[in-house]
């Protein structure tokens, strides 16, 4: 009997197993994370630390919020920052799997090629959800008061969608560099300017004009403003003009979805292409 290649065996299994393969990979990634409780602990500590630091160290010195409590302004920014940093796990994990030869072993199995990436970002999305929920609870403990609960829920969903797109960005980084350490070196020069030169921690009106132009029109600020607007609900036109340049919640959400969809389409396609070329 003629031996079948991995691709031939996959073809015989049919497309219905694609979801099952992805879920199997997601389960593997979740179990791997649970077996590293120290990693889980430090991952959860980071957003809590940022919240307490900005809430109590810098909060009293930051103005220009037009009567809005700083912690309520802050939490959406910390949430987006948390989602981006957490999405970086995708890049680190893929680089580690490649270095250990795990990806090459998977490529020899009769499984969907998309399952490795899909399972990875699915597991990381679950991790993102847990971190965001904990962040919101900590925020409530220190004074965060969302003025719209449906808006808060929709904002969390928007955050998870954005984190998914960021996971594909980091997946491409993880498969393109030579080591796990290189992922860290390649990630921080990009992540820090996008998060700190944004509306995450201070209104962009306080920035120099040349920096404000960048801060107002980059995806992180757009996502933060959309989540913040959803959380605030109905606010006066003057506050909306000051915080969001008069843009409505619908407009901000649509811009966020457009940015997220674009990132998923571009970096998702590039990640799949890069994965197919690994080891070839």
C-alpha positions as CSV (number, residue, x, y, z in Angstrom):
1,X,0.0,0.0,0.0
2,X,1.3,3.4,-0.9
3,X,2.2,5.7,2.0
4,X,0.1,8.9,2.2
5,X,1.6,12.2,2.8
6,X,0.4,14.5,5.7
7,X,-1.4,16.6,3.1
8,X,-3.1,13.6,1.5
9,X,-4.2,12.3,4.9
10,X,-5.6,15.7,5.8
11,X,-7.5,15.9,2.5
12,X,-9.2,12.5,3.4
13,X,-10.2,13.8,6.8
14,X,-12.1,16.7,5.2
15,X,-12.6,20.3,6.1
16,X,-14.8,19.6,9.1
17,X,-11.8,18.8,11.2
18,X,-10.3,22.2,10.8
19,X,-12.2,23.6,13.8
20,X,-11.4,20.5,15.9
21,X,-7.7,20.8,15.1
22,X,-7.7,24.5,16.1
23,X,-9.5,23.7,19.4
24,X,-7.0,20.9,20.1
25,X,-4.2,23.4,19.7
26,X,-6.0,26.0,21.8
27,X,-6.4,23.4,24.6
28,X,-2.7,22.5,24.4
29,X,-1.8,26.2,24.7
30,X,-4.1,26.8,27.7
31,X,-2.9,23.7,29.5
32,X,0.7,24.8,28.9
33,X,0.0,28.2,30.4
34,X,-1.8,26.7,33.4
35,X,1.3,24.6,34.1
36,X,3.3,27.8,34.5
37,X,1.6,29.5,37.4
38,X,4.4,32.0,37.9
39,X,3.9,33.2,34.3
40,X,0.2,33.6,34.9
41,X,0.8,35.5,38.2
42,X,3.2,38.0,36.6
43,X,0.9,38.4,33.6
44,X,-2.0,39.4,35.9
45,X,0.2,41.6,38.1
46,X,1.2,43.9,35.3
47,X,-2.1,45.6,34.5
48,X,-2.9,45.9,38.3
49,X,0.5,47.6,38.8
50,X,-0.1,50.0,35.9
51,X,-3.6,50.8,37.3
52,X,-2.4,51.6,40.8
53,X,0.7,53.5,39.6
54,X,-1.2,55.9,37.3
55,X,-4.2,56.1,39.6
56,X,-2.3,57.2,42.7
57,X,1.0,58.5,41.5
58,X,0.1,60.5,38.4
59,X,-3.7,60.9,38.7
60,X,-3.6,63.9,40.9
61,X,-1.3,65.9,38.5
62,X,-3.3,65.2,35.3
63,X,-6.0,67.6,34.3
64,X,-7.9,68.6,31.3
65,X,-10.6,66.0,31.8
66,X,-13.5,68.4,32.1
67,X,-14.8,67.1,35.4
68,X,-14.3,63.4,34.5
69,X,-12.7,61.3,37.3
70,X,-9.2,60.3,36.2
71,X,-9.6,56.6,37.0
72,X,-12.7,56.4,34.8
73,X,-10.6,58.0,32.0
74,X,-7.6,55.7,32.7
75,X,-9.1,52.2,32.8
76,X,-10.0,52.0,29.1
77,X,-6.4,53.1,28.3
78,X,-4.9,50.5,30.6
79,X,-7.3,47.9,29.1
80,X,-6.1,48.5,25.6
81,X,-2.4,48.5,26.7
82,X,-3.0,45.2,28.6
83,X,-4.6,43.7,25.5
84,X,-1.6,44.6,23.3
85,X,1.0,43.3,25.8
86,X,-1.0,40.1,26.3
87,X,-1.2,39.6,22.6
88,X,2.5,39.6,22.5
89,X,2.4,36.1,24.1
90,X,1.5,34.9,20.7
91,X,4.9,35.9,19.3
92,X,6.9,34.6,22.2
93,X,5.1,31.3,22.2
94,X,5.5,30.7,18.5
95,X,9.2,31.7,18.6
96,X,9.7,29.2,21.4
97,X,7.8,26.4,19.6
98,X,9.9,27.0,16.5
99,X,13.2,27.0,18.4
100,X,12.3,23.7,20.1
101,X,11.3,22.1,16.8
102,X,7.6,21.6,17.9
103,X,6.3,23.4,14.8
104,X,8.2,21.1,12.5
105,X,6.7,18.1,14.2
106,X,3.2,19.5,13.8
107,X,3.8,20.1,10.1
108,X,4.4,16.4,9.6
109,X,0.9,15.5,11.1
110,X,-2.3,15.3,9.2
111,X,-3.8,18.5,10.7
112,X,-5.0,21.8,9.2
113,X,-2.2,24.2,8.7
114,X,-4.3,27.0,10.0
115,X,-4.8,25.2,13.4
116,X,-1.5,26.2,14.8
117,X,-2.1,30.0,14.4
118,X,-5.8,29.8,15.1
119,X,-5.3,27.7,18.2
120,X,-2.6,30.1,19.4
121,X,-4.7,33.2,19.0
122,X,-7.8,31.5,20.5
123,X,-5.9,30.6,23.7
124,X,-4.4,34.1,23.9
125,X,-7.8,35.6,23.5
126,X,-9.1,33.7,26.5
127,X,-6.1,34.9,28.4
128,X,-6.9,38.5,27.3
129,X,-10.5,38.1,28.5
130,X,-9.4,37.0,32.0
131,X,-6.9,39.9,32.3
132,X,-9.4,42.5,31.2
133,X,-12.1,41.2,33.6
134,X,-9.6,41.3,36.5
135,X,-8.5,44.8,35.4
136,X,-12.1,46.1,35.5
137,X,-12.6,44.6,38.9
138,X,-9.5,46.3,40.2
139,X,-10.6,49.5,38.6
140,X,-13.9,49.3,40.3
141,X,-12.1,48.8,43.6
142,X,-10.1,52.0,43.1
143,X,-13.0,54.2,41.9
144,X,-13.8,53.2,38.3
145,X,-17.5,53.7,37.6
146,X,-18.6,52.8,34.1
147,X,-21.6,54.9,33.2
148,X,-23.0,52.4,30.7
149,X,-22.9,48.6,31.5
150,X,-23.9,47.6,28.0
151,X,-21.2,50.0,26.7
152,X,-18.7,48.3,29.0
153,X,-19.6,44.8,27.7
154,X,-19.4,46.0,24.1
155,X,-16.1,47.7,24.9
156,X,-14.7,44.5,26.2
157,X,-15.8,42.7,23.0
158,X,-14.1,45.4,20.9
159,X,-11.0,45.0,23.0
160,X,-10.9,41.3,22.4
161,X,-11.3,41.8,18.7
162,X,-8.5,44.3,18.6
163,X,-6.3,41.9,20.7
164,X,-7.0,39.2,18.1
165,X,-5.6,41.5,15.4
166,X,-2.6,42.3,17.5
167,X,-2.0,38.6,18.0
168,X,-1.6,38.1,14.3
169,X,0.9,41.0,14.2
170,X,3.0,39.4,17.0
171,X,2.6,36.0,15.3
172,X,4.3,37.3,12.3
173,X,7.1,38.8,14.5
174,X,7.5,35.5,16.3
175,X,7.9,33.5,13.1
176,X,10.3,36.1,11.5
177,X,13.0,36.5,14.2
178,X,15.7,34.1,15.3
179,X,14.9,33.7,19.0
180,X,12.5,34.4,21.8
181,X,14.7,37.2,23.0
182,X,14.5,38.8,19.6
183,X,10.7,38.9,19.9
184,X,11.1,41.1,23.0
185,X,13.7,43.3,21.3
186,X,11.5,43.8,18.2
187,X,8.2,44.3,20.1
188,X,8.9,47.0,22.7
189,X,10.2,49.7,20.3
190,X,6.8,49.4,18.5
191,X,4.5,48.9,21.4
192,X,5.7,51.6,23.7
193,X,5.4,54.6,21.3
194,X,1.9,53.3,20.2
195,X,0.6,53.1,23.8
196,X,2.3,56.1,25.4
197,X,1.9,58.4,22.4
198,X,-1.8,57.9,22.5
199,X,-4.9,59.0,24.5
200,X,-4.3,56.1,26.9
201,X,-3.1,58.2,29.9
202,X,-3.5,61.8,29.1
203,X,-5.7,63.8,26.6
204,X,-3.9,64.4,23.4
205,X,-4.6,68.1,23.6
206,X,-1.8,68.4,26.1
207,X,0.8,67.1,23.6
208,X,2.9,69.2,21.2
209,X,1.1,69.7,17.8
210,X,3.5,67.4,15.9
211,X,3.0,64.5,18.4
212,X,-0.8,65.1,18.7
213,X,-1.2,64.6,14.9
214,X,0.3,61.1,15.3
215,X,-1.5,60.3,18.6
216,X,-4.9,61.2,17.2
217,X,-4.7,59.1,14.1
218,X,-3.0,55.9,15.1
219,X,-5.0,52.7,15.8
220,X,-4.4,52.5,19.6
221,X,-5.9,55.9,20.2
222,X,-8.9,55.1,18.0
223,X,-9.6,51.8,20.0
224,X,-9.1,53.6,23.3
225,X,-11.4,56.4,22.4
226,X,-14.1,54.0,21.2
227,X,-13.9,51.9,24.4
228,X,-13.9,55.1,26.5
229,X,-16.9,56.5,24.7
230,X,-18.8,53.3,25.1
231,X,-18.0,53.2,28.8
232,X,-19.0,56.9,29.4
233,X,-22.3,56.6,27.6
234,X,-24.2,59.9,27.2
235,X,-21.9,62.8,27.9
236,X,-22.3,66.5,27.2
237,X,-21.3,67.9,23.7
238,X,-18.6,70.0,25.3
239,X,-16.9,67.0,27.0
240,X,-17.3,64.9,23.8
241,X,-15.7,67.8,21.8
242,X,-12.8,67.9,24.3
243,X,-12.2,64.2,24.6
244,X,-13.1,62.9,21.2
245,X,-13.0,65.9,18.9
246,X,-16.8,65.8,18.7
247,X,-16.9,62.3,17.2
248,X,-19.9,60.1,18.1
249,X,-19.6,56.7,19.7
250,X,-20.8,55.1,16.5
251,X,-18.1,56.8,14.4
252,X,-15.4,55.8,16.9
253,X,-16.6,52.1,17.0
254,X,-16.8,51.9,13.2
255,X,-13.2,53.3,12.9
256,X,-12.0,50.7,15.5
257,X,-13.7,47.9,13.6
258,X,-12.1,49.1,10.3
259,X,-8.6,49.3,11.9
260,X,-9.1,45.8,13.5
261,X,-10.4,44.2,10.3
262,X,-7.6,45.7,8.3
263,X,-4.9,44.4,10.7
264,X,-6.5,40.9,10.8
265,X,-6.7,40.7,7.0
266,X,-3.2,42.0,6.4
267,X,-1.3,40.3,9.2
268,X,-3.4,37.2,9.2
269,X,-2.6,36.6,5.6
270,X,1.1,37.4,6.1
271,X,1.2,35.1,9.2
272,X,-0.3,32.2,7.3
273,X,2.1,32.7,4.4
274,X,5.0,32.9,6.8
275,X,3.9,29.7,8.5
276,X,3.6,27.8,5.3
277,X,7.2,28.8,4.4
278,X,8.7,27.6,7.7
279,X,11.0,24.7,7.2
280,X,10.5,24.7,3.4
